[in-house]
Amino acid sequence: QVQLVESGGGSVQAGGSLRLSCAASGYSDSNYLMGWFRQAPGKEREGLAAIDSDGSTSYVESVKGRFIISQENAKDTLYLQMNSLKPEDTAMYYCAAECGDYVLRASGPQTGEFAYWGQGTQVTVSS
């Protein structure tokens, strides 16, 4: 069973940076897709960035140039480096994973295409 645990959230002022981490365990497939999502109160969960087992990445337009997704040791830890943070980035941030067949969409990850989810980590950006 795949388990995902996020960390690194917190409070930061606008213009600041945070790096989120997601520790993954229980993988048995060499092909996978991992992604970062966020959900603000009253809004739908939004896909931000994804990376696959080949290291290819994709981003939603709203975070291109500000957020960077990366992974360490192929699949043990996923990161999201967030720079130039804005108050509208305030949300609960989730990592997600899909094993086996996947689609790396150029427009960013889609919620319904991931089977495994972490519990989330809160990011609050003040103006």
DSSP file (Angstrom, degrees, kcal/mol; ACC not computed):
  #  RESIDUE AA STRUCTURE BP1 BP2  ACC     N-H-->O    O-->H-N    N-H-->O    O-->H-N    TCO  KAPPA ALPHA  PHI   PSI    X-CA   Y-CA   Z-CA
    1    1 A Q              0   0    0      0, 0.0     2,-0.3     0, 0.0    26,-0.1   0.000 360.0 360.0 360.0 126.8    0.0    0.0    0.0
    2    2 A V        -     0   0    0     24,-0.1     2,-0.4    22,-0.1    24,-0.2  -0.556 360.0-167.8 -74.7 132.1    1.4    3.4   -1.0
    3    3 A Q  E     -A   25   0A   0     22,-2.6    22,-2.0    -2,-0.3     2,-0.4  -0.976   4.4-168.4-123.1 138.7    1.7    5.9    1.8
    4    4 A L  E     -A   24   0A   0     -2,-0.4   115,-0.5   113,-0.4     2,-0.5  -0.990   3.4-174.8-128.7 130.9    2.4    9.6    1.3
    5    5 A V  E     -A   23   0A   0     18,-1.9    18,-2.8    -2,-0.4     2,-0.2  -0.965  10.8-156.2-130.5 115.7    3.3   12.0    4.1
    6    6 A E  E     +A   22   0A   0     -2,-0.5     2,-0.3    16,-0.2    16,-0.2  -0.547  18.7 162.8 -88.4 153.9    3.6   15.7    3.4
    7    7 A S  E     +A   21   0A   0     14,-2.2    14,-2.8    -2,-0.2   114,-0.1  -0.958  39.3  71.0-155.7 169.5    5.6   18.2    5.5
    8    8 A G        +     0   0    0     -2,-0.3    11,-0.3     1,-0.3    14,-0.1   0.369  60.4 134.4 101.9  -4.0    7.1   21.7    5.2
    9    9 A G        +     0   0    0     12,-0.1     2,-0.3     9,-0.1    -1,-0.3  -0.189  21.4 121.1 -70.1 171.3    4.0   23.8    5.2
   10   10 A G  E     -d  123   0B   0    112,-0.9   114,-2.7   111,-0.1     2,-0.4  -0.986  59.1 -53.4 165.2-165.0    3.7   26.9    7.4
   11   11 A S  E     +d  124   0B   0     -2,-0.3     2,-0.3   112,-0.2   114,-0.2  -0.880  50.9 164.3-108.3 137.1    3.2   30.6    7.4
   12   12 A V  E     -d  125   0B   0    112,-2.5   114,-2.3    -2,-0.4     2,-0.2  -0.982  35.1-109.1-147.5 154.0    5.2   33.0    5.2
   13   13 A Q  E >   -d  126   0B   0     -2,-0.3     3,-2.2   112,-0.2    72,-0.2  -0.511  52.4 -80.5 -82.5 156.1    4.9   36.6    4.0
   14   14 A A  T 3  S+     0   0    0    112,-2.8    72,-0.2     1,-0.3    -1,-0.1  -0.268 119.9  30.3 -54.6 137.5    4.1   37.4    0.4
   15   15 A G  T 3  S+     0   0    0     70,-3.1    69,-0.6     1,-0.3    -1,-0.3   0.241  99.0 114.6  93.4 -11.7    7.2   37.2   -1.7
   16   16 A G    <   -     0   0    0     -3,-2.2    69,-2.4    69,-0.2     2,-0.3  -0.101  57.8-124.0 -83.9-174.8    8.7   34.5    0.5
   17   17 A S        -     0   0    0     66,-0.2     2,-0.3    67,-0.2    66,-0.2  -0.920  19.8-178.5-132.0 153.5    9.5   30.8   -0.3
   18   18 A L  E     - B   0  82A   0     64,-2.1    64,-3.3    -2,-0.3     2,-0.5  -0.982  16.0-146.6-144.4 150.8    8.7   27.4    1.1
   19   19 A R  E     - B   0  81A   0     -2,-0.3     2,-0.3   -11,-0.3    62,-0.2  -0.974  14.9-158.0-121.1 119.1    9.7   23.9    0.2
   20   20 A L  E     - B   0  80A   0     60,-2.6    60,-2.1    -2,-0.5     2,-0.3  -0.680   6.6-159.3 -90.4 145.9    7.2   21.1    0.7
   21   21 A S  E     -AB   7  79A   0    -14,-2.8   -14,-2.2    -2,-0.3     2,-0.4  -0.921   8.6-164.5-123.6 152.5    8.3   17.5    1.0
   22   22 A C  E     -AB   6  78A   0     56,-2.2    56,-2.6    -2,-0.3     2,-0.5  -0.931  10.2-153.4-138.1 112.3    6.4   14.3    0.5
   23   23 A A  E     -AB   5  77A   0    -18,-2.8   -18,-1.9    -2,-0.4     2,-0.4  -0.755  17.1-163.0 -87.6 124.5    7.8   11.1    1.8
   24   24 A A  E     +A    4   0A   0     52,-3.3     2,-0.3    -2,-0.5   -20,-0.2  -0.853  14.7 165.6-112.2 143.2    6.6    8.1   -0.1
   25   25 A S  E     +A    3   0A   0    -22,-2.0   -22,-2.6    -2,-0.4    51,-0.0  -0.970  49.6  50.0-147.0 162.0    6.6    4.4    0.8
   26   26 A G        +     0   0    0     -2,-0.3     2,-0.2     1,-0.3   -24,-0.1   0.581  65.5 153.8  87.5  10.0    5.1    1.2   -0.4
   27   27 A Y        +     0   0    0      1,-0.1    -1,-0.3   -24,-0.1     3,-0.1  -0.476  15.3 163.2 -71.8 141.2    5.9    1.5   -4.1
   28   28 A S        +     0   0    0     -2,-0.2     2,-0.4     1,-0.1    -1,-0.1   0.302  53.3  82.1-133.5   3.5    6.3   -1.6   -6.1
   29   29 A D        -     0   0    0      1,-0.1    -1,-0.1     2,-0.0    -2,-0.0  -0.923  60.7-152.7-116.7 135.4    6.0   -0.3   -9.6
   30   30 A S  S    S+     0   0    0     -2,-0.4     2,-0.5    -3,-0.1    -1,-0.1   0.674  85.2  69.6 -78.5 -16.5    8.9    1.3  -11.6
   31   31 A N        +     0   0    0     21,-0.0    69,-3.0    23,-0.0     2,-0.3  -0.904  68.4 140.6-103.3 125.2    6.4    3.4  -13.6
   32   32 A Y  E     -E   99   0B   0     -2,-0.5    21,-1.7    67,-0.2     2,-0.4  -0.986  39.3-144.0-157.1 162.8    4.7    6.1  -11.6
   33   33 A L  E     -EF  98  52B   0     65,-2.7    65,-2.6    -2,-0.3     2,-0.4  -1.000  17.3-169.4-131.4 133.6    3.4    9.7  -11.7
   34   34 A M  E     +EF  97  51B   0     17,-2.9    17,-2.7    -2,-0.4     2,-0.3  -0.946   9.8 178.7-124.0 148.1    3.5   12.0   -8.7
   35   35 A G  E     -EF  96  50B   0     61,-2.5    61,-2.3    -2,-0.4     2,-0.4  -0.953  25.3-131.7-145.8 161.8    1.9   15.3   -8.3
   36   36 A W  E     +EF  95  49B   0     13,-2.7    12,-3.0    -2,-0.3    13,-1.3  -0.949  28.5 173.9-114.5 137.7    1.2   18.3   -6.1
   37   37 A F  E     -EF  94  47B   0     57,-3.1    57,-2.5    -2,-0.4     2,-0.3  -0.856  11.9-158.0-132.1 166.6   -2.3   19.7   -5.6
   38   38 A R  E     -EF  93  46B   0      8,-2.1     8,-3.4    -2,-0.3     2,-0.4  -0.991   3.4-163.5-145.8 156.1   -3.8   22.4   -3.4
   39   39 A Q  E     -E   92   0B   0     53,-2.3    53,-2.3    -2,-0.3     6,-0.2  -0.940   5.6-162.0-143.4 118.7   -7.3   23.2   -2.1
   40   40 A A    >   -     0   0    0      4,-0.4     3,-2.3    -2,-0.4    51,-0.1  -0.622  45.9 -76.9 -92.0 156.9   -8.4   26.5   -0.7
   41   41 A P  T 3  S+     0   0    0      0, 0.0    -1,-0.1     0, 0.0     3,-0.1  -0.290 118.5   8.4 -56.5 130.3  -11.5   26.8    1.5
   42   42 A G  T 3  S+     0   0    0      1,-0.3     2,-0.3    -3,-0.1    -3,-0.0   0.491 112.5 100.6  79.3   2.9  -14.6   26.7   -0.7
   43   43 A K  S <  S-     0   0    0     -3,-2.3    -1,-0.3     1,-0.0     2,-0.1  -0.802  75.7-101.9-119.6 161.7  -12.7   25.9   -3.9
   44   44 A E        -     0   0    0     -2,-0.3    -4,-0.4     1,-0.1     2,-0.2  -0.397  48.9 -89.9 -75.0 156.5  -12.1   22.7   -5.8
   45   45 A R        -     0   0    0     -6,-0.2     2,-0.4    -2,-0.1    -6,-0.2  -0.502  47.3-152.1 -67.7 134.2   -8.8   20.9   -5.5
   46   46 A E  E     -F   38   0B   0     -8,-3.4    -8,-2.1    -2,-0.2     2,-0.3  -0.923   9.4-130.7-117.4 131.2   -6.3   22.2   -8.1
   47   47 A G  E     +F   37   0B   0     -2,-0.4   -10,-0.2    62,-0.3     3,-0.1  -0.634  28.1 172.2 -78.3 136.6   -3.5   20.3   -9.8
   48   48 A L  E     -     0   0B   0    -12,-3.0    12,-2.8     1,-0.4     2,-0.3   0.808  55.0 -12.0-110.8 -52.2   -0.2   22.3   -9.7
   49   49 A A  E     -FG  36  59B   0    -13,-1.3   -13,-2.7    10,-0.2    -1,-0.4  -0.992  51.9-163.8-156.1 152.9    2.7   20.2  -10.9
   50   50 A A  E     -FG  35  58B   0      8,-2.3     8,-1.9    -2,-0.3     2,-0.3  -0.978   2.3-169.7-141.6 154.3    3.6   16.6  -11.8
   51   51 A I  E     -FG  34  57B   0    -17,-2.7   -17,-2.9    -2,-0.3     6,-0.2  -0.995  13.1-151.5-142.1 140.2    6.7   14.5  -12.3
   52   52 A D  E >   -F   33   0B   0      4,-2.1     3,-2.1    -2,-0.3   -19,-0.2  -0.492  37.7 -90.6-108.6-179.0    6.9   11.0  -13.7
   53   53 A S  T 3  S+     0   0    0    -21,-1.7   -20,-0.1     1,-0.3    -1,-0.0   0.651 125.6  55.3 -66.9 -15.2    9.4    8.1  -13.2
   54   54 A D  T 3  S-     0   0    0    -22,-0.2    -1,-0.3     2,-0.1     3,-0.1   0.502 119.2-109.5 -90.7  -5.7   11.4    9.4  -16.2
   55   55 A G    <   +     0   0    0     -3,-2.1     2,-0.1     1,-0.3    -2,-0.1   0.480  69.0 145.3  90.8   2.8   11.8   12.8  -14.6
   56   56 A S        -     0   0    0      1,-0.0    -4,-2.1    -5,-0.0    -1,-0.3  -0.484  30.7-160.2 -73.8 146.8    9.6   14.6  -17.0
   57   57 A T  E     -G   51   0B   0     -6,-0.2     2,-0.3    -2,-0.1    -6,-0.2  -0.857  16.2-172.0-128.4 160.1    7.5   17.4  -15.4
   58   58 A S  E     -G   50   0B   0     -8,-1.9    -8,-2.3    -2,-0.3     2,-0.3  -0.984   7.5-163.6-147.7 154.3    4.5   19.5  -16.1
   59   59 A Y  E     -G   49   0B   0     47,-0.6   -10,-0.2    -2,-0.3     2,-0.2  -0.973  25.5-113.7-138.0 148.5    2.9   22.6  -14.5
   60   60 A V    >>  -     0   0    0    -12,-2.8     3,-1.7    -2,-0.3     4,-0.7  -0.575  40.4-113.0 -74.4 149.4   -0.3   24.4  -14.4
   61   61 A E  G >4 S+     0   0    0     46,-0.3     3,-0.8     1,-0.3    -1,-0.1   0.825 110.0  64.4 -56.6 -36.3    0.0   27.8  -15.9
   62   62 A S  G 34 S+     0   0    0      1,-0.2    -1,-0.3     3,-0.0   -14,-0.1   0.659 110.7  35.4 -67.8 -16.3   -0.6   29.7  -12.7
   63   63 A V  G X> S+     0   0    0     -3,-1.7     4,-2.5   -15,-0.2     3,-2.1   0.421  82.1 126.4-116.9  -0.6    2.6   28.4  -11.0
   64   64 A K  T << S+     0   0    0     -3,-0.8     4,-0.1    -4,-0.7   -15,-0.0  -0.365  81.7  15.9 -60.2 133.8    5.0   28.2  -14.0
   65   65 A G  T 34 S+     0   0    0      2,-0.4    -1,-0.3     1,-0.1     3,-0.1   0.241 126.4  58.5  86.5 -13.7    8.2   30.0  -13.2
   66   66 A R  T <4 S+     0   0    0     -3,-2.1    17,-1.9     1,-0.2     2,-0.3   0.729  99.3  50.1-112.8 -38.2    7.4   30.2   -9.4
   67   67 A F  E  <  -C   82   0A   0     -4,-2.5    -2,-0.4    15,-0.2     2,-0.4  -0.814  60.7-165.9-108.5 144.5    7.1   26.5   -8.4
   68   68 A I  E     -C   81   0A   0     13,-2.4    13,-3.0    -2,-0.3     2,-0.4  -0.989   5.6-156.1-131.6 124.9    9.5   23.7   -9.1
   69   69 A I  E     +C   80   0A   0     -2,-0.4     2,-0.3    11,-0.2    11,-0.2  -0.799  24.8 157.3 -97.1 140.5    8.7   20.0   -8.6
   70   70 A S  E     -C   79   0A   0      9,-1.6     9,-3.1    -2,-0.4     2,-0.3  -0.959  24.9-145.3-152.6 168.4   11.5   17.5   -8.1
   71   71 A Q  E     -C   78   0A   0     -2,-0.3     2,-0.4     7,-0.2     7,-0.2  -0.981   6.5-145.4-140.6 153.6   12.2   14.1   -6.6
   72   72 A E  E  >>S+C   77   0A   0      5,-2.6     5,-1.5    -2,-0.3     4,-1.0  -0.946  79.6   7.1-121.0 139.9   15.0   12.5   -4.7
   73   73 A N  T >45S-     0   0    0     -2,-0.4     2,-3.1     1,-0.2     3,-0.5   0.883 118.0 -78.1  56.8  41.5   16.1    8.8   -5.0
   74   74 A A  T 345S-     0   0    0      1,-0.2    -1,-0.2    -3,-0.2   -19,-0.1  -0.145 115.5  -3.4  70.5 -46.5   13.7    8.2   -7.8
   75   75 A K  T 345S+     0   0    0     -2,-3.1    -1,-0.2    -3,-0.3    -2,-0.2   0.383 102.9  92.9-159.8   8.6   10.7    7.9   -5.7
   76   76 A D  T <<5S+     0   0    0     -4,-1.0   -52,-3.3    -3,-0.5     2,-0.4   0.907  95.6  21.2 -79.0 -39.0   11.3    8.1   -2.0
   77   77 A T  E   < -BC  23  72A   0     -5,-1.5    -5,-2.6   -54,-0.2     2,-0.4  -0.994  62.2-162.4-136.6 133.5   10.8   11.9   -1.6
   78   78 A L  E     -BC  22  71A   0    -56,-2.6   -56,-2.2    -2,-0.4     2,-0.3  -0.880  14.0-162.9-109.7 143.5    8.9   14.4   -3.7
   79   79 A Y  E     -BC  21  70A   0     -9,-3.1    -9,-1.6    -2,-0.4     2,-0.3  -0.897  16.7-164.5-125.7 154.8    9.5   18.2   -3.3
   80   80 A L  E     -BC  20  69A   0    -60,-2.1   -60,-2.6    -2,-0.3     2,-0.6  -0.880  11.5-161.0-135.5 107.0    7.7   21.3   -4.3
   81   81 A Q  E     -BC  19  68A   0    -13,-3.0   -13,-2.4    -2,-0.3     2,-0.5  -0.780  11.6-165.7 -85.5 121.5    9.9   24.5   -4.1
   82   82 A M  E     +BC  18  67A   0    -64,-3.3   -64,-2.1    -2,-0.6     2,-0.3  -0.946  10.1 176.6-116.8 119.2    7.5   27.5   -4.0
   83   83 A N        +     0   0    0    -17,-1.9   -66,-0.2    -2,-0.5   -67,-0.1  -0.754  58.6  22.4-117.4 163.2    9.0   30.9   -4.6
   84   84 A S  S    S-     0   0    0    -69,-0.6    -1,-0.2    -2,-0.3   -67,-0.2   0.910  84.1-159.7  48.8  50.0    7.4   34.4   -4.9
   85   85 A L        -     0   0    0    -69,-2.4   -70,-3.1    -3,-0.2   -69,-0.2  -0.273   8.0-158.8 -67.0 146.7    4.5   33.3   -2.8
   86   86 A K    >   -     0   0    0    -72,-0.2     3,-2.4   -71,-0.1     4,-0.2  -0.848  32.0-109.5-122.0 156.8    1.3   35.2   -3.0
   87   87 A P  G >  S+     0   0    0      0, 0.0     3,-1.8     0, 0.0    38,-0.4   0.846 118.0  62.9 -54.8 -32.6   -1.7   35.4   -0.6
   88   88 A E  G 3  S+     0   0    0      1,-0.3   -48,-0.0    36,-0.1    -3,-0.0   0.560  88.3  70.6 -72.5  -5.4   -3.8   33.5   -3.2
   89   89 A D  G <   +     0   0    0     -3,-2.4    -1,-0.3    36,-0.0     2,-0.2   0.525  70.0 120.6 -82.6  -6.1   -1.4   30.6   -2.8
   90   90 A T    <   +     0   0    0     -3,-1.8     2,-0.3    -4,-0.2    34,-0.2  -0.420  41.6 105.2 -61.9 124.0   -2.9   30.0    0.7
   91   91 A A  E    S- H   0 123B   0     32,-2.0    32,-2.7    -2,-0.2     2,-0.5  -0.973  76.2 -76.4-178.0 172.2   -4.3   26.5    0.8
   92   92 A M  E     -EH  39 122B   0    -53,-2.3   -53,-2.3    -2,-0.3     2,-0.4  -0.843  49.1-147.4 -87.2 130.2   -3.9   22.9    2.0
   93   93 A Y  E     -EH  38 121B   0     28,-2.9    28,-2.2    -2,-0.5     2,-0.4  -0.865  16.3-172.8-107.5 133.8   -1.3   21.3   -0.2
   94   94 A Y  E     -E   37   0B   0    -57,-2.5   -57,-3.1    -2,-0.4     2,-0.3  -0.931  15.4-147.2-124.4 143.9   -1.4   17.6   -1.1
   95   95 A C  E     -E   36   0B   0     -2,-0.4    23,-2.2   -59,-0.2     2,-0.3  -0.835  21.8-173.8-103.0 155.0    0.9   15.2   -2.8
   96   96 A A  E     -EI  35 117B   0    -61,-2.3   -61,-2.5    -2,-0.3     2,-0.3  -0.959   8.2-158.2-145.0 158.0   -0.5   12.3   -4.8
   97   97 A A  E     -EI  34 116B   0     19,-2.2    19,-2.3    -2,-0.3    18,-0.9  -0.990   7.4-168.9-142.6 148.6    0.7    9.3   -6.7
   98   98 A E  E     -E   33   0B   0    -65,-2.6   -65,-2.7    -2,-0.3     2,-0.3  -0.994  15.3-154.6-135.1 131.4   -0.4    7.0   -9.4
   99   99 A C  E     +E   32   0B   0     -2,-0.4     2,-0.4   -67,-0.2   -67,-0.2  -0.785  58.6   3.9-107.4 148.7    1.4    3.7  -10.2
  100  100 A G  S    S+     0   0    0    -69,-3.0     2,-0.2    -2,-0.3    -2,-0.1  -0.695 117.6  26.5  87.6-129.8    1.6    1.8  -13.5
  101  101 A D  S    S+     0   0    0     -2,-0.4     2,-0.3     2,-0.0   -68,-0.1  -0.483  75.7 154.7 -72.3 137.8   -0.2    3.4  -16.4
  102  102 A Y        -     0   0    0     -2,-0.2     2,-0.4   -70,-0.1    12,-0.1  -0.965  37.7-131.2-153.9 167.7   -0.4    7.2  -16.3
  103  103 A V        -     0   0    0     -2,-0.3     2,-1.0    10,-0.1    10,-0.0  -0.989  11.6-151.2-126.7 121.4   -0.7   10.3  -18.4
  104  104 A L        -     0   0    0     -2,-0.4     2,-0.3     5,-0.1   -47,-0.1  -0.813  23.0-154.7 -90.5 102.7    1.6   13.3  -17.9
  105  105 A R    >   -     0   0    0     -2,-1.0     3,-1.8     1,-0.1   -55,-0.1  -0.626  15.9-141.0 -85.5 134.3   -0.5   16.1  -19.0
  106  106 A A  T 3  S+     0   0    0     -2,-0.3   -47,-0.6     1,-0.3    -1,-0.1   0.751 102.5  58.2 -63.2 -24.1    1.2   19.3  -20.3
  107  107 A S  T 3  S-     0   0    0      1,-0.3   -46,-0.3   -49,-0.1    -1,-0.3   0.419 122.0 -92.5 -88.0   1.9   -1.5   21.4  -18.6
  108  108 A G    <   -     0   0    0     -3,-1.8    -1,-0.3   -48,-0.1   -49,-0.1  -0.331  59.3 -40.5 107.9 167.8   -0.7   19.9  -15.2
  109  109 A P        -     0   0    0      0, 0.0     2,-0.4     0, 0.0   -62,-0.3  -0.274  48.1-138.0 -73.0 152.7   -2.1   17.0  -13.1
  110  110 A Q    >   -     0   0    0      1,-0.1     3,-1.8   -64,-0.1     4,-0.1  -0.927  12.1-133.7-112.5 133.7   -5.8   16.0  -12.9
  111  111 A T  G >  S+     0   0    0     -2,-0.4     3,-1.3     1,-0.3    -1,-0.1   0.861 101.4  56.3 -52.3 -45.1   -7.3   15.0   -9.6
  112  112 A G  G 3  S+     0   0    0      1,-0.3    -1,-0.3    -3,-0.1     0, 0.0   0.511  95.6  66.7 -71.7  -4.4   -9.1   12.0  -10.9
  113  113 A E  G <  S+     0   0    0     -3,-1.8     2,-0.4   -10,-0.0    -1,-0.3   0.264  86.2  80.2-102.5  11.1   -6.0   10.4  -12.3
  114  114 A F    <   -     0   0    0     -3,-1.3   -16,-0.2     1,-0.1   -80,-0.0  -0.973  50.6-173.4-122.8 132.2   -4.3    9.7   -8.9
  115  115 A A        +     0   0    0    -18,-0.9     2,-0.4    -2,-0.4   -17,-0.2   0.744  69.1  57.3 -92.8 -25.9   -5.1    6.8   -6.6
  116  116 A Y  E     +I   97   0B   0    -19,-2.3   -19,-2.2  -113,-0.0     2,-0.3  -0.895  61.6 179.9-118.4 137.8   -3.0    7.7   -3.6
  117  117 A W  E     -I   96   0B   0     -2,-0.4  -113,-0.4   -21,-0.2   -21,-0.2  -0.973  19.7-135.5-136.8 146.2   -3.1   10.8   -1.5
  118  118 A G        -     0   0    0    -23,-2.2  -113,-0.2    -2,-0.3     3,-0.1  -0.304  33.8-106.8 -85.6-179.3   -1.4   12.3    1.5
  119  119 A Q        -     0   0    0   -115,-0.5  -114,-0.1     1,-0.2   -25,-0.1   0.637  61.5-119.2 -86.4 -16.1   -3.1   14.1    4.3
  120  120 A G        -     0   0    0    -25,-0.1     2,-0.4   -28,-0.1   -26,-0.2  -0.006  12.7-121.7  99.6 156.5   -2.0   17.5    3.3
  121  121 A T  E     - H   0  93B   0    -28,-2.2   -28,-2.9  -114,-0.1     2,-0.3  -0.996  28.0-120.3-138.4 135.7    0.1   20.3    4.8
  122  122 A Q  E     - H   0  92B   0     -2,-0.4  -112,-0.9   -30,-0.2     2,-0.4  -0.561  22.6-169.9 -83.8 134.4   -1.2   23.9    5.3
  123  123 A V  E     -dH  10  91B   0    -32,-2.7   -32,-2.0    -2,-0.3     2,-0.5  -0.992   3.9-175.3-120.9 127.2    0.4   26.9    3.6
  124  124 A T  E     -d   11   0B   0   -114,-2.7  -112,-2.5    -2,-0.4     2,-0.5  -0.986   4.1-168.8-125.9 123.9   -0.6   30.4    4.6
  125  125 A V  E     -d   12   0B   0     -2,-0.5     2,-0.3   -38,-0.4  -112,-0.2  -0.953   8.6-159.1-115.2 121.0    0.8   33.4    2.8
  126  126 A S  E      d   13   0B   0   -114,-2.3  -112,-2.8    -2,-0.5    -2,-0.0  -0.718 360.0 360.0-101.1 150.0    0.1   36.8    4.4
  127  127 A S              0   0    0     -2,-0.3    -1,-0.1  -114,-0.2  -114,-0.1   0.445 360.0 360.0 -88.3 360.0    0.2   40.1    2.6
